[in-house]
Amino acid sequence: MTTTSTAPVPVSLYGFLTPRPGHAEEFRKLLLDLVEPSRGHEGSLQYHLHEQEDGRFFLYEIWRSQDDLDRHNATPLLRAFMAELPEHTEGAPDAYFGVMRSPYPDPAIVA
């Protein structure tokens, strides 16, 4: 007998953002202001901001499900950030999206 699981599948979103010259400090603050509120959104499993030696920022997010990520992206916080993004970055973000294929370390979180 075959059964299908209805458990959510974690998804990740990650990528590099390059600030425009003269925008690094303000952009860093905008990005840092996303961290704690985003970590508090339902389904946020991980949300991290890194700064590279070359000045680029790296965001790494893991969400319990695509639905959780979609709800996060629809929040006023993210919508306002996305509207400001072109003002502070050189080009589009170098972004990637993926479905986690390895098990999440704490299955109780994603169940």
N, C-alpha and C positions, 0 to 999 in steps of 0.2 A: 504494500500500500504506500502510495506516495502522498506526502502532505506538503503543502506550501506554507512557508513562514510568512507571517504578516509583520514580523519585527522590523522596525525601521533600519535602513541601511545608512551608516554614517557616510557623510560626504565631506570633502575638503575643498577649500578655496585658498589659493596661495599665489603670491606673485610679487614682483618688484615694481616699485614706483620711484621715478626719478624726479626730484624737485627741480623747478626752474632755478637758474642762478638768482641768488638773493632771497629765495623763498624757503630755504631749508629750515630755519628756526620756526617760522610760522607753520609750515607744513608738519613739522615734527609735533608741534602742539596739537594741531588738528587730529593727527593720527593717534596721539596718546589719549586725547579726549574721547576716542572711540572705544578704547580697550575695556575699561571697567563696565560701562553701560552694556557693551556687546556681550561681555562675559555673563551678565545678568539676564540676558534674553533666554527665553525658554529654548532648550535644545542646544545651547552652546556648550560644547565639550572642551574646546581649546580655542584660545584667541591670543595670538602673540604678535608683537611688533619687534622687529630687529632693525638695526641700522648697520649698513655695510661700510667698510673702510672707504669705498669710493663715493659715499654720500647717498647711495640709493637706500630706500626703505624696503623691507621685506615683511609682508603680512602673511600669517599662517593661521588658518581657521579650520576647525573641525566642528561639524554640526551633526546632531543625532540623525537628521533626515533632511531630504530636499525641502520638505514642507517647512521645517524649522528655519532653514536658510532663506527660503522665500519670504517668510514672515519677518525675519531680521532685515532683509533688504527693503522691505516695504515700510519700515519704521521711519518716522520723521527724522530721526538722527541720521540714518544712512542716506535718506533722500537728500537732506541738506548737504551732507558731505559730498555726495556724488555730484551735486550741482556746483560745488566749489572746486572740485578736482581739476578741471581743465585750467583754472586760473593759477594753480600751484605746481603743475607737473609738465615735464617735457614729454610730449607724446602720450599715447595711451598706455595704461598699465600693461606690463608684461605678465598677464594673469593666466592661471591654470585652474581647472576644476577637475575633480575626480571622485569616483566612488571608492571607498575604502574596501580593499579585498582582503587585507589581513584583519583578524579579529580585533575589535577594540579591547584594550586591556581590562576594562571593567564592564562585563556584559550586563550588569544590573543597570548601568546608566543608559544603555540604548534599548533596553527591553520595555 
